[in-house]
Amino acid sequence: MIYHKYTSAKHLYSKIKNKKVSYGGNINLKIYGKLNCKSGKRMKKENRIFFSSKEEALIFGFIPCGHCMKTEYNEWKNEVI
């Protein structure tokens, strides 16, 4: 887990390029999604966090994004209901 506000752009870009970061999330909303998600790109830097895998995001209690991960979100939603 990497907090955006505590890392440099160069370090973060290196992690993404080397496939060590695959997903981004919102700390306040506890939602994670793909790095190219429009919703994620609009979020404030201080609210952004990065994960290496879906499993890591789920371990920390994050739920899938309803925009970029519709299938995973619907699966999560059906489990909760």
mmCIF file of the N, C-alpha and C atoms, coordinates in Angstrom:
data_MODEL
# 
_entry.id   MODEL 
# 
loop_
_atom_site.group_PDB 
_atom_site.id 
_atom_site.type_symbol 
_atom_site.label_atom_id 
_atom_site.label_alt_id 
_atom_site.label_comp_id 
_atom_site.label_asym_id 
_atom_site.label_entity_id 
_atom_site.label_seq_id 
_atom_site.pdbx_PDB_ins_code 
_atom_site.Cartn_x 
_atom_site.Cartn_y 
_atom_site.Cartn_z 
_atom_site.occupancy 
_atom_site.B_iso_or_equiv 
_atom_site.pdbx_formal_charge 
_atom_site.auth_seq_id 
_atom_site.auth_comp_id 
_atom_site.auth_asym_id 
_atom_site.auth_atom_id 
_atom_site.pdbx_PDB_model_num 
ATOM 1   N N  . MET A 1 1  ? 0.851   -1.163  0.000   1.00 0.00 ? 1  MET A N  1 
ATOM 2   C CA . MET A 1 1  ? 0.000   0.000   0.000   1.00 0.00 ? 1  MET A CA 1 
ATOM 3   C C  . MET A 1 1  ? 0.907   1.240   0.000   1.00 0.00 ? 1  MET A C  1 
ATOM 4   N N  . ILE A 1 2  ? 0.643   2.135   -0.934  1.00 0.00 ? 2  ILE A N  1 
ATOM 5   C CA . ILE A 1 2  ? 1.449   3.353   -1.066  1.00 0.00 ? 2  ILE A CA 1 
ATOM 6   C C  . ILE A 1 2  ? 0.515   4.565   -1.028  1.00 0.00 ? 2  ILE A C  1 
ATOM 7   N N  . TYR A 1 3  ? 0.776   5.463   -0.087  1.00 0.00 ? 3  TYR A N  1 
ATOM 8   C CA . TYR A 1 3  ? 0.006   6.706   -0.011  1.00 0.00 ? 3  TYR A CA 1 
ATOM 9   C C  . TYR A 1 3  ? 0.595   7.702   -1.001  1.00 0.00 ? 3  TYR A C  1 
ATOM 10  N N  . HIS A 1 4  ? -0.247  8.271   -1.850  1.00 0.00 ? 4  HIS A N  1 
ATOM 11  C CA . HIS A 1 4  ? 0.213   9.193   -2.879  1.00 0.00 ? 4  HIS A CA 1 
ATOM 12  C C  . HIS A 1 4  ? 0.865   10.441  -2.280  1.00 0.00 ? 4  HIS A C  1 
ATOM 13  N N  . LYS A 1 5  ? 0.318   10.933  -1.195  1.00 0.00 ? 5  LYS A N  1 
ATOM 14  C CA . LYS A 1 5  ? 0.836   12.171  -0.620  1.00 0.00 ? 5  LYS A CA 1 
ATOM 15  C C  . LYS A 1 5  ? 2.209   11.996  0.026   1.00 0.00 ? 5  LYS A C  1 
ATOM 16  N N  . TYR A 1 6  ? 2.634   10.743  0.251   1.00 0.00 ? 6  TYR A N  1 
ATOM 17  C CA . TYR A 1 6  ? 3.937   10.494  0.876   1.00 0.00 ? 6  TYR A CA 1 
ATOM 18  C C  . TYR A 1 6  ? 4.993   9.972   -0.085  1.00 0.00 ? 6  TYR A C  1 
ATOM 19  N N  . THR A 1 7  ? 4.711   9.965   -1.370  1.00 0.00 ? 7  THR A N  1 
ATOM 20  C CA . THR A 1 7  ? 5.666   9.451   -2.348  1.00 0.00 ? 7  THR A CA 1 
ATOM 21  C C  . THR A 1 7  ? 5.858   10.454  -3.483  1.00 0.00 ? 7  THR A C  1 
ATOM 22  N N  . SER A 1 8  ? 7.002   10.382  -4.120  1.00 0.00 ? 8  SER A N  1 
ATOM 23  C CA . SER A 1 8  ? 7.272   11.289  -5.239  1.00 0.00 ? 8  SER A CA 1 
ATOM 24  C C  . SER A 1 8  ? 6.653   10.729  -6.517  1.00 0.00 ? 8  SER A C  1 
ATOM 25  N N  . ALA A 1 9  ? 6.437   11.610  -7.471  1.00 0.00 ? 9  ALA A N  1 
ATOM 26  C CA . ALA A 1 9  ? 5.879   11.200  -8.760  1.00 0.00 ? 9  ALA A CA 1 
ATOM 27  C C  . ALA A 1 9  ? 6.816   10.221  -9.462  1.00 0.00 ? 9  ALA A C  1 
ATOM 28  N N  . LYS A 1 10 ? 8.101   10.450  -9.362  1.00 0.00 ? 10 LYS A N  1 
ATOM 29  C CA . LYS A 1 10 ? 9.092   9.585   -9.995  1.00 0.00 ? 10 LYS A CA 1 
ATOM 30  C C  . LYS A 1 10 ? 9.048   8.173   -9.400  1.00 0.00 ? 10 LYS A C  1 
ATOM 31  N N  . HIS A 1 11 ? 8.982   8.076   -8.093  1.00 0.00 ? 11 HIS A N  1 
ATOM 32  C CA . HIS A 1 11 ? 8.917   6.780   -7.422  1.00 0.00 ? 11 HIS A CA 1 
ATOM 33  C C  . HIS A 1 11 ? 7.636   6.035   -7.796  1.00 0.00 ? 11 HIS A C  1 
ATOM 34  N N  . LEU A 1 12 ? 6.523   6.751   -7.798  1.00 0.00 ? 12 LEU A N  1 
ATOM 35  C CA . LEU A 1 12 ? 5.243   6.151   -8.132  1.00 0.00 ? 12 LEU A CA 1 
ATOM 36  C C  . LEU A 1 12 ? 5.224   5.684   -9.585  1.00 0.00 ? 12 LEU A C  1 
ATOM 37  N N  . TYR A 1 13 ? 5.714   6.503   -10.505 1.00 0.00 ? 13 TYR A N  1 
ATOM 38  C CA . TYR A 1 13 ? 5.760   6.129   -11.918 1.00 0.00 ? 13 TYR A CA 1 
ATOM 39  C C  . TYR A 1 13 ? 6.603   4.866   -12.105 1.00 0.00 ? 13 TYR A C  1 
ATOM 40  N N  . SER A 1 14 ? 7.707   4.775   -11.385 1.00 0.00 ? 14 SER A N  1 
ATOM 41  C CA . SER A 1 14 ? 8.574   3.598   -11.461 1.00 0.00 ? 14 SER A CA 1 
ATOM 42  C C  . SER A 1 14 ? 7.829   2.346   -11.011 1.00 0.00 ? 14 SER A C  1 
ATOM 43  N N  . LYS A 1 15 ? 7.067   2.446   -9.932  1.00 0.00 ? 15 LYS A N  1 
ATOM 44  C CA . LYS A 1 15 ? 6.285   1.303   -9.425  1.00 0.00 ? 15 LYS A CA 1 
ATOM 45  C C  . LYS A 1 15 ? 5.215   0.876   -10.425 1.00 0.00 ? 15 LYS A C  1 
ATOM 46  N N  . ILE A 1 16 ? 4.557   1.839   -11.048 1.00 0.00 ? 16 ILE A N  1 
ATOM 47  C CA . ILE A 1 16 ? 3.520   1.530   -12.039 1.00 0.00 ? 16 ILE A CA 1 
ATOM 48  C C  . ILE A 1 16 ? 4.152   0.880   -13.265 1.00 0.00 ? 16 ILE A C  1 
ATOM 49  N N  . LYS A 1 17 ? 5.246   1.444   -13.721 1.00 0.00 ? 17 LYS A N  1 
ATOM 50  C CA . LYS A 1 17 ? 5.936   0.919   -14.902 1.00 0.00 ? 17 LYS A CA 1 
ATOM 51  C C  . LYS A 1 17 ? 6.416   -0.516  -14.678 1.00 0.00 ? 17 LYS A C  1 
ATOM 52  N N  . ASN A 1 18 ? 6.877   -0.828  -13.472 1.00 0.00 ? 18 ASN A N  1 
ATOM 53  C CA . ASN A 1 18 ? 7.370   -2.167  -13.148 1.00 0.00 ? 18 ASN A CA 1 
ATOM 54  C C  . ASN A 1 18 ? 6.265   -3.110  -12.679 1.00 0.00 ? 18 ASN A C  1 
ATOM 55  N N  . LYS A 1 19 ? 5.010   -2.692  -12.836 1.00 0.00 ? 19 LYS A N  1 
ATOM 56  C CA . LYS A 1 19 ? 3.827   -3.494  -12.497 1.00 0.00 ? 19 LYS A CA 1 
ATOM 57  C C  . LYS A 1 19 ? 3.749   -3.848  -11.017 1.00 0.00 ? 19 LYS A C  1 
ATOM 58  N N  . LYS A 1 20 ? 4.331   -3.004  -10.151 1.00 0.00 ? 20 LYS A N  1 
ATOM 59  C CA . LYS A 1 20 ? 4.239   -3.230  -8.708  1.00 0.00 ? 20 LYS A CA 1 
ATOM 60  C C  . LYS A 1 20 ? 3.040   -2.507  -8.119  1.00 0.00 ? 20 LYS A C  1 
ATOM 61  N N  . VAL A 1 21 ? 2.425   -1.645  -8.919  1.00 0.00 ? 21 VAL A N  1 
ATOM 62  C CA . VAL A 1 21 ? 1.195   -0.955  -8.551  1.00 0.00 ? 21 VAL A CA 1 
ATOM 63  C C  . VAL A 1 21 ? 0.203   -1.178  -9.688  1.00 0.00 ? 21 VAL A C  1 
ATOM 64  N N  . SER A 1 22 ? -0.974  -1.717  -9.347  1.00 0.00 ? 22 SER A N  1 
ATOM 65  C CA . SER A 1 22 ? -1.968  -2.015  -10.375 1.00 0.00 ? 22 SER A CA 1 
ATOM 66  C C  . SER A 1 22 ? -3.314  -1.338  -10.152 1.00 0.00 ? 22 SER A C  1 
ATOM 67  N N  . TYR A 1 23 ? -3.572  -0.900  -8.918  1.00 0.00 ? 23 TYR A N  1 
ATOM 68  C CA . TYR A 1 23 ? -4.869  -0.324  -8.586  1.00 0.00 ? 23 TYR A CA 1 
ATOM 69  C C  . TYR A 1 23 ? -4.689  0.904   -7.705  1.00 0.00 ? 23 TYR A C  1 
ATOM 70  N N  . GLY A 1 24 ? -5.648  1.804   -7.802  1.00 0.00 ? 24 GLY A N  1 
ATOM 71  C CA . GLY A 1 24 ? -5.664  2.992   -6.971  1.00 0.00 ? 24 GLY A CA 1 
ATOM 72  C C  . GLY A 1 24 ? -6.946  3.027   -6.165  1.00 0.00 ? 24 GLY A C  1 
ATOM 73  N N  . GLY A 1 25 ? -6.926  3.744   -5.050  1.00 0.00 ? 25 GLY A N  1 
ATOM 74  C CA . GLY A 1 25 ? -8.115  3.808   -4.220  1.00 0.00 ? 25 GLY A CA 1 
ATOM 75  C C  . GLY A 1 25 ? -8.282  5.147   -3.544  1.00 0.00 ? 25 GLY A C  1 
ATOM 76  N N  . ASN A 1 26 ? -9.452  5.335   -2.964  1.00 0.00 ? 26 ASN A N  1 
ATOM 77  C CA . ASN A 1 26 ? -9.771  6.536   -2.211  1.00 0.00 ? 26 ASN A CA 1 
ATOM 78  C C  . ASN A 1 26 ? -9.824  6.160   -0.735  1.00 0.00 ? 26 ASN A C  1 
ATOM 79  N N  . ILE A 1 27 ? -8.941  6.769   0.049   1.00 0.00 ? 27 ILE A N  1 
ATOM 80  C CA . ILE A 1 27 ? -8.826  6.444   1.473   1.00 0.00 ? 27 ILE A CA 1 
ATOM 81  C C  . ILE A 1 27 ? -10.135 6.721   2.212   1.00 0.00 ? 27 ILE A C  1 
ATOM 82  N N  . ASN A 1 28 ? -10.774 7.843   1.918   1.00 0.00 ? 28 ASN A N  1 
ATOM 83  C CA . ASN A 1 28 ? -11.989 8.233   2.641   1.00 0.00 ? 28 ASN A CA 1 
ATOM 84  C C  . ASN A 1 28 ? -13.192 7.375   2.282   1.00 0.00 ? 28 ASN A C  1 
ATOM 85  N N  . LEU A 1 29 ? -13.339 7.061   1.006   1.00 0.00 ? 29 LEU A N  1 
ATOM 86  C CA . LEU A 1 29 ? -14.506 6.296   0.552   1.00 0.00 ? 29 LEU A CA 1 
ATOM 87  C C  . LEU A 1 29 ? -14.294 4.786   0.617   1.00 0.00 ? 29 LEU A C  1 
ATOM 88  N N  . LYS A 1 30 ? -13.036 4.369   0.805   1.00 0.00 ? 30 LYS A N  1 
ATOM 89  C CA . LYS A 1 30 ? -12.666 2.936   0.855   1.00 0.00 ? 30 LYS A CA 1 
ATOM 90  C C  . LYS A 1 30 ? -13.081 2.210   -0.434  1.00 0.00 ? 30 LYS A C  1 
ATOM 91  N N  . ILE A 1 31 ? -12.825 2.865   -1.593  1.00 0.00 ? 31 ILE A N  1 
ATOM 92  C CA . ILE A 1 31 ? -13.114 2.294   -2.913  1.00 0.00 ? 31 ILE A CA 1 
ATOM 93  C C  . ILE A 1 31 ? -11.808 2.180   -3.668  1.00 0.00 ? 31 ILE A C  1 
ATOM 94  N N  . TYR A 1 32 ? -11.621 1.076   -4.393  1.00 0.00 ? 32 TYR A N  1 
ATOM 95  C CA . TYR A 1 32 ? -10.435 0.922   -5.235  1.00 0.00 ? 32 TYR A CA 1 
ATOM 96  C C  . TYR A 1 32 ? -10.855 0.625   -6.664  1.00 0.00 ? 32 TYR A C  1 
ATOM 97  N N  . GLY A 1 33 ? -9.980  0.971   -7.609  1.00 0.00 ? 33 GLY A N  1 
ATOM 98  C CA . GLY A 1 33 ? -10.292 0.731   -9.016  1.00 0.00 ? 33 GLY A CA 1 
ATOM 99  C C  . GLY A 1 33 ? -9.039  0.726   -9.867  1.00 0.00 ? 33 GLY A C  1 
ATOM 100 N N  . LYS A 1 34 ? -9.250  0.639   -11.158 1.00 0.00 ? 34 LYS A N  1 
ATOM 101 C CA . LYS A 1 34 ? -8.147  0.604   -12.114 1.00 0.00 ? 34 LYS A CA 1 
ATOM 102 C C  . LYS A 1 34 ? -7.477  1.975   -12.192 1.00 0.00 ? 34 LYS A C  1 
ATOM 103 N N  . LEU A 1 35 ? -6.215  1.975   -12.584 1.00 0.00 ? 35 LEU A N  1 
ATOM 104 C CA . LEU A 1 35 ? -5.462  3.224   -12.644 1.00 0.00 ? 35 LEU A CA 1 
ATOM 105 C C  . LEU A 1 35 ? -5.983  4.186   -13.706 1.00 0.00 ? 35 LEU A C  1 
ATOM 106 N N  . ASN A 1 36 ? -6.647  3.670   -14.732 1.00 0.00 ? 36 ASN A N  1 
ATOM 107 C CA . ASN A 1 36 ? -7.156  4.530   -15.802 1.00 0.00 ? 36 ASN A CA 1 
ATOM 108 C C  . ASN A 1 36 ? -8.610  4.966   -15.593 1.00 0.00 ? 36 ASN A C  1 
ATOM 109 N N  . CYS A 1 37 ? -9.159  4.724   -14.425 1.00 0.00 ? 37 CYS A N  1 
ATOM 110 C CA . CYS A 1 37 ? -10.548 5.079   -14.122 1.00 0.00 ? 37 CYS A CA 1 
ATOM 111 C C  . CYS A 1 37 ? -10.709 6.603   -14.061 1.00 0.00 ? 37 CYS A C  1 
ATOM 112 N N  . LYS A 1 38 ? -11.738 7.117   -14.733 1.00 0.00 ? 38 LYS A N  1 
ATOM 113 C CA . LYS A 1 38 ? -11.990 8.559   -14.731 1.00 0.00 ? 38 LYS A CA 1 
ATOM 114 C C  . LYS A 1 38 ? -12.287 9.077   -13.329 1.00 0.00 ? 38 LYS A C  1 
ATOM 115 N N  . SER A 1 39 ? -13.001 8.310   -12.549 1.00 0.00 ? 39 SER A N  1 
ATOM 116 C CA . SER A 1 39 ? -13.322 8.734   -11.179 1.00 0.00 ? 39 SER A CA 1 
ATOM 117 C C  . SER A 1 39 ? -12.054 8.839   -10.339 1.00 0.00 ? 39 SER A C  1 
ATOM 118 N N  . GLY A 1 40 ? -11.176 7.889   -10.488 1.00 0.00 ? 40 GLY A N  1 
ATOM 119 C CA . GLY A 1 40 ? -9.928  7.887   -9.731  1.00 0.00 ? 40 GLY A CA 1 
ATOM 120 C C  . GLY A 1 40 ? -9.003  9.023   -10.116 1.00 0.00 ? 40 GLY A C  1 
ATOM 121 N N  . LYS A 1 41 ? -9.003  9.386   -11.378 1.00 0.00 ? 41 LYS A N  1 
ATOM 122 C CA . LYS A 1 41 ? -8.132  10.468  -11.841 1.00 0.00 ? 41 LYS A CA 1 
ATOM 123 C C  . LYS A 1 41 ? -8.564  11.823  -11.298 1.00 0.00 ? 41 LYS A C  1 
ATOM 124 N N  . ARG A 1 42 ? -9.845  11.961  -10.925 1.00 0.00 ? 42 ARG A N  1 
ATOM 125 C CA . ARG A 1 42 ? -10.350 13.233  -10.407 1.00 0.00 ? 42 ARG A CA 1 
ATOM 126 C C  . ARG A 1 42 ? -10.135 13.402  -8.905  1.00 0.00 ? 42 ARG A C  1 
ATOM 127 N N  . MET A 1 43 ? -9.750  12.340  -8.238  1.00 0.00 ? 43 MET A N  1 
ATOM 128 C CA . MET A 1 43 ? -9.641  12.419  -6.781  1.00 0.00 ? 43 MET A CA 1 
ATOM 129 C C  . MET A 1 43 ? -8.433  13.222  -6.333  1.00 0.00 ? 43 MET A C  1 
ATOM 130 N N  . LYS A 1 44 ? -8.526  13.824  -5.177  1.00 0.00 ? 44 LYS A N  1 
ATOM 131 C CA . LYS A 1 44 ? -7.440  14.623  -4.632  1.00 0.00 ? 44 LYS A CA 1 
ATOM 132 C C  . LYS A 1 44 ? -6.261  13.727  -4.253  1.00 0.00 ? 44 LYS A C  1 
ATOM 133 N N  . LYS A 1 45 ? -5.075  14.259  -4.429  1.00 0.00 ? 45 LYS A N  1 
ATOM 134 C CA . LYS A 1 45 ? -3.846  13.516  -4.141  1.00 0.00 ? 45 LYS A CA 1 
ATOM 135 C C  . LYS A 1 45 ? -3.820  13.021  -2.695  1.00 0.00 ? 45 LYS A C  1 
ATOM 136 N N  . GLU A 1 46 ? -4.268  13.827  -1.760  1.00 0.00 ? 46 GLU A N  1 
ATOM 137 C CA . GLU A 1 46 ? -4.205  13.432  -0.350  1.00 0.00 ? 46 GLU A CA 1 
ATOM 138 C C  . GLU A 1 46 ? -5.171  12.306  0.006   1.00 0.00 ? 46 GLU A C  1 
ATOM 139 N N  . ASN A 1 47 ? -6.132  12.017  -0.875  1.00 0.00 ? 47 ASN A N  1 
ATOM 140 C CA . ASN A 1 47 ? -7.086  10.926  -0.646  1.00 0.00 ? 47 ASN A CA 1 
ATOM 141 C C  . ASN A 1 47 ? -6.710  9.647   -1.404  1.00 0.00 ? 47 ASN A C  1 
ATOM 142 N N  . ARG A 1 48 ? -5.671  9.711   -2.216  1.00 0.00 ? 48 ARG A N  1 
ATOM 143 C CA . ARG A 1 48 ? -5.326  8.604   -3.111  1.00 0.00 ? 48 ARG A CA 1 
ATOM 144 C C  . ARG A 1 48 ? -4.328  7.637   -2.466  1.00 0.00 ? 48 ARG A C  1 
ATOM 145 N N  . ILE A 1 49 ? -4.562  6.348   -2.719  1.00 0.00 ? 49 ILE A N  1 
ATOM 146 C CA . ILE A 1 49 ? -3.697  5.284   -2.228  1.00 0.00 ? 49 ILE A CA 1 
ATOM 147 C C  . ILE A 1 49 ? -3.539  4.260   -3.353  1.00 0.00 ? 49 ILE A C  1 
ATOM 148 N N  . PHE A 1 50 ? -2.437  3.537   -3.373  1.00 0.00 ? 50 PHE A N  1 
ATOM 149 C CA . PHE A 1 50 ? -2.186  2.575   -4.440  1.00 0.00 ? 50 PHE A CA 1 
ATOM 150 C C  . PHE A 1 50 ? -1.951  1.180   -3.878  1.00 0.00 ? 50 PHE A C  1 
ATOM 151 N N  . PHE A 1 51 ? -2.401  0.173   -4.638  1.00 0.00 ? 51 PHE A N  1 
ATOM 152 C CA . PHE A 1 51 ? -2.282  -1.230  -4.238  1.00 0.00 ? 51 PHE A CA 1 
ATOM 153 C C  . PHE A 1 51 ? -1.596  -2.037  -5.338  1.00 0.00 ? 51 PHE A C  1 
ATOM 154 N N  . SER A 1 52 ? -0.956  -3.106  -4.935  1.00 0.00 ? 52 SER A N  1 
ATOM 155 C CA . SER A 1 52 ? -0.301  -3.978  -5.908  1.00 0.00 ? 52 SER A CA 1 
ATOM 156 C C  . SER A 1 52 ? -1.276  -4.995  -6.505  1.00 0.00 ? 52 SER A C  1 
ATOM 157 N N  . SER A 1 53 ? -2.368  -5.280  -5.800  1.00 0.00 ? 53 SER A N  1 
ATOM 158 C CA . SER A 1 53 ? -3.324  -6.280  -6.286  1.00 0.00 ? 53 SER A CA 1 
ATOM 159 C C  . SER A 1 53 ? -4.717  -6.027  -5.717  1.00 0.00 ? 53 SER A C  1 
ATOM 160 N N  . LYS A 1 54 ? -5.696  -6.702  -6.298  1.00 0.00 ? 54 LYS A N  1 
ATOM 161 C CA . LYS A 1 54 ? -7.066  -6.628  -5.787  1.00 0.00 ? 54 LYS A CA 1 
ATOM 162 C C  . LYS A 1 54 ? -7.118  -7.185  -4.373  1.00 0.00 ? 54 LYS A C  1 
ATOM 163 N N  . GLU A 1 55 ? -6.394  -8.291  -4.170  1.00 0.00 ? 55 GLU A N  1 
ATOM 164 C CA . GLU A 1 55 ? -6.389  -8.952  -2.872  1.00 0.00 ? 55 GLU A CA 1 
ATOM 165 C C  . GLU A 1 55 ? -5.904  -8.012  -1.763  1.00 0.00 ? 55 GLU A C  1 
ATOM 166 N N  . GLU A 1 56 ? -4.866  -7.230  -2.069  1.00 0.00 ? 56 GLU A N  1 
ATOM 167 C CA . GLU A 1 56 ? -4.346  -6.277  -1.091  1.00 0.00 ? 56 GLU A CA 1 
ATOM 168 C C  . GLU A 1 56 ? -5.411  -5.242  -0.743  1.00 0.00 ? 56 GLU A C  1 
ATOM 169 N N  . ALA A 1 57 ? -6.108  -4.728  -1.747  1.00 0.00 ? 57 ALA A N  1 
ATOM 170 C CA . ALA A 1 57 ? -7.159  -3.740  -1.502  1.00 0.00 ? 57 ALA A CA 1 
ATOM 171 C C  . ALA A 1 57 ? -8.274  -4.340  -0.644  1.00 0.00 ? 57 ALA A C  1 
ATOM 172 N N  . LEU A 1 58 ? -8.649  -5.568  -0.938  1.00 0.00 ? 58 LEU A N  1 
ATOM 173 C CA . LEU A 1 58 ? -9.715  -6.226  -0.175  1.00 0.00 ? 58 LEU A CA 1 
ATOM 174 C C  . LEU A 1 58 ? -9.298  -6.486  1.271   1.00 0.00 ? 58 LEU A C  1 
ATOM 175 N N  . ILE A 1 59 ? -8.037  -6.845  1.482   1.00 0.00 ? 59 ILE A N  1 
ATOM 176 C CA . ILE A 1 59 ? -7.526  -7.074  2.838   1.00 0.00 ? 59 ILE A CA 1 
ATOM 177 C C  . ILE A 1 59 ? -7.689  -5.820  3.690   1.00 0.00 ? 59 ILE A C  1 
ATOM 178 N N  . PHE A 1 60 ? -7.469  -4.657  3.090   1.00 0.00 ? 60 PHE A N  1 
ATOM 179 C CA . PHE A 1 60 ? -7.586  -3.394  3.815   1.00 0.00 ? 60 PHE A CA 1 
ATOM 180 C C  . PHE A 1 60 ? -9.020  -2.865  3.856   1.00 0.00 ? 60 PHE A C  1 
ATOM 181 N N  . GLY A 1 61 ? -9.986  -3.654  3.380   1.00 0.00 ? 61 GLY A N  1 
ATOM 182 C CA . GLY A 1 61 ? -11.392 -3.296  3.499   1.00 0.00 ? 61 GLY A CA 1 
ATOM 183 C C  . GLY A 1 61 ? -11.942 -2.395  2.418   1.00 0.00 ? 61 GLY A C  1 
ATOM 184 N N  . PHE A 1 62 ? -11.261 -2.283  1.275   1.00 0.00 ? 62 PHE A N  1 
ATOM 185 C CA . PHE A 1 62 ? -11.732 -1.466  0.165   1.00 0.00 ? 62 PHE A CA 1 
ATOM 186 C C  . PHE A 1 62 ? -12.690 -2.279  -0.695  1.00 0.00 ? 62 PHE A C  1 
ATOM 187 N N  . ILE A 1 63 ? -13.637 -1.588  -1.329  1.00 0.00 ? 63 ILE A N  1 
ATOM 188 C CA . ILE A 1 63 ? -14.587 -2.254  -2.227  1.00 0.00 ? 63 ILE A CA 1 
ATOM 189 C C  . ILE A 1 63 ? -14.314 -1.821  -3.666  1.00 0.00 ? 63 ILE A C  1 
ATOM 190 N N  . PRO A 1 64 ? -14.704 -2.643  -4.651  1.00 0.00 ? 64 PRO A N  1 
ATOM 191 C CA . PRO A 1 64 ? -14.453 -2.301  -6.058  1.00 0.00 ? 64 PRO A CA 1 
ATOM 192 C C  . PRO A 1 64 ? -15.244 -1.083  -6.521  1.00 0.00 ? 64 PRO A C  1 
ATOM 193 N N  . CYS A 1 65 ? -14.662 -0.352  -7.448  1.00 0.00 ? 65 CYS A N  1 
ATOM 194 C CA . CYS A 1 65 ? -15.293 0.825   -8.047  1.00 0.00 ? 65 CYS A CA 1 
ATOM 195 C C  . CYS A 1 65 ? -16.458 0.395   -8.941  1.00 0.00 ? 65 CYS A C  1 
ATOM 196 N N  . GLY A 1 66 ? -17.564 1.094   -8.830  1.00 0.00 ? 66 GLY A N  1 
ATOM 197 C CA . GLY A 1 66 ? -18.735 0.785   -9.643  1.00 0.00 ? 66 GLY A CA 1 
ATOM 198 C C  . GLY A 1 66 ? -18.626 1.262   -11.078 1.00 0.00 ? 66 GLY A C  1 
ATOM 199 N N  . HIS A 1 67 ? -17.634 2.099   -11.394 1.00 0.00 ? 67 HIS A N  1 
ATOM 200 C CA . HIS A 1 67 ? -17.467 2.607   -12.753 1.00 0.00 ? 67 HIS A CA 1 
ATOM 201 C C  . HIS A 1 67 ? -16.527 1.741   -13.581 1.00 0.00 ? 67 HIS A C  1 
ATOM 202 N N  . CYS A 1 68 ? -15.336 1.494   -13.088 1.00 0.00 ? 68 CYS A N  1 
ATOM 203 C CA . CYS A 1 68 ? -14.332 0.789   -13.889 1.00 0.00 ? 68 CYS A CA 1 
ATOM 204 C C  . CYS A 1 68 ? -14.272 -0.711  -13.611 1.00 0.00 ? 68 CYS A C  1 
ATOM 205 N N  . MET A 1 69 ? -14.920 -1.165  -12.549 1.00 0.00 ? 69 MET A N  1 
ATOM 206 C CA . MET A 1 69 ? -14.882 -2.585  -12.184 1.00 0.00 ? 69 MET A CA 1 
ATOM 207 C C  . MET A 1 69 ? -16.312 -3.071  -11.918 1.00 0.00 ? 69 MET A C  1 
ATOM 208 N N  . LYS A 1 70 ? -17.172 -2.914  -12.916 1.00 0.00 ? 70 LYS A N  1 
ATOM 209 C CA . LYS A 1 70 ? -18.596 -3.199  -12.743 1.00 0.00 ? 70 LYS A CA 1 
ATOM 210 C C  . LYS A 1 70 ? -18.872 -4.639  -12.326 1.00 0.00 ? 70 LYS A C  1 
ATOM 211 N N  . THR A 1 71 ? -18.181 -5.591  -12.935 1.00 0.00 ? 71 THR A N  1 
ATOM 212 C CA . THR A 1 71 ? -18.412 -7.001  -12.614 1.00 0.00 ? 71 THR A CA 1 
ATOM 213 C C  . THR A 1 71 ? -18.063 -7.284  -11.155 1.00 0.00 ? 71 THR A C  1 
ATOM 214 N N  . GLU A 1 72 ? -16.882 -6.851  -10.723 1.00 0.00 ? 72 GLU A N  1 
ATOM 215 C CA . GLU A 1 72 ? -16.451 -7.070  -9.343  1.00 0.00 ? 72 GLU A CA 1 
ATOM 216 C C  . GLU A 1 72 ? -17.352 -6.334  -8.354  1.00 0.00 ? 72 GLU A C  1 
ATOM 217 N N  . TYR A 1 73 ? -17.779 -5.119  -8.740  1.00 0.00 ? 73 TYR A N  1 
ATOM 218 C CA . TYR A 1 73 ? -18.666 -4.345  -7.878  1.00 0.00 ? 73 TYR A CA 1 
ATOM 219 C C  . TYR A 1 73 ? -20.002 -5.065  -7.700  1.00 0.00 ? 73 TYR A C  1 
ATOM 220 N N  . ASN A 1 74 ? -20.572 -5.564  -8.804  1.00 0.00 ? 74 ASN A N  1 
ATOM 221 C CA . ASN A 1 74 ? -21.847 -6.274  -8.725  1.00 0.00 ? 74 ASN A CA 1 
ATOM 222 C C  . ASN A 1 74 ? -21.724 -7.554  -7.907  1.00 0.00 ? 74 ASN A C  1 
ATOM 223 N N  . GLU A 1 75 ? -20.601 -8.251  -8.036  1.00 0.00 ? 75 GLU A N  1 
ATOM 224 C CA . GLU A 1 75 ? -20.376 -9.451  -7.218  1.00 0.00 ? 75 GLU A CA 1 
ATOM 225 C C  . GLU A 1 75 ? -20.332 -9.067  -5.742  1.00 0.00 ? 75 GLU A C  1 
ATOM 226 N N  . TRP A 1 76 ? -19.604 -8.000  -5.407  1.00 0.00 ? 76 TRP A N  1 
ATOM 227 C CA . TRP A 1 76 ? -19.520 -7.534  -4.026  1.00 0.00 ? 76 TRP A CA 1 
ATOM 228 C C  . TRP A 1 76 ? -20.909 -7.131  -3.525  1.00 0.00 ? 76 TRP A C  1 
ATOM 229 N N  . LYS A 1 77 ? -21.634 -6.403  -4.344  1.00 0.00 ? 77 LYS A N  1 
ATOM 230 C CA . LYS A 1 77 ? -22.965 -5.911  -3.970  1.00 0.00 ? 77 LYS A CA 1 
ATOM 231 C C  . LYS A 1 77 ? -23.921 -7.074  -3.699  1.00 0.00 ? 77 LYS A C  1 
ATOM 232 N N  . ASN A 1 78 ? -23.869 -8.116  -4.526  1.00 0.00 ? 78 ASN A N  1 
ATOM 233 C CA . ASN A 1 78 ? -24.747 -9.272  -4.351  1.00 0.00 ? 78 ASN A CA 1 
ATOM 234 C C  . ASN A 1 78 ? -24.374 -10.073 -3.105  1.00 0.00 ? 78 ASN A C  1 
ATOM 235 N N  . GLU A 1 79 ? -23.106 -10.077 -2.716  1.00 0.00 ? 79 GLU A N  1 
ATOM 236 C CA . GLU A 1 79 ? -22.689 -10.757 -1.502  1.00 0.00 ? 79 GLU A CA 1 
ATOM 237 C C  . GLU A 1 79 ? -23.194 -10.024 -0.270  1.00 0.00 ? 79 GLU A C  1 
ATOM 238 N N  . VAL A 1 80 ? -23.214 -8.706  -0.310  1.00 0.00 ? 80 VAL A N  1 
ATOM 239 C CA . VAL A 1 80 ? -23.623 -7.899  0.830   1.00 0.00 ? 80 VAL A CA 1 
ATOM 240 C C  . VAL A 1 80 ? -25.133 -7.997  1.063   1.00 0.00 ? 80 VAL A C  1 
ATOM 241 N N  . ILE A 1 81 ? -25.894 -8.035  -0.009  1.00 0.00 ? 81 ILE A N  1 
ATOM 242 C CA . ILE A 1 81 ? -27.378 -8.024  0.099   1.00 0.00 ? 81 ILE A CA 1 
ATOM 243 C C  . ILE A 1 81 ? -27.897 -9.340  0.540   1.00 0.00 ? 81 ILE A C  1 
# 
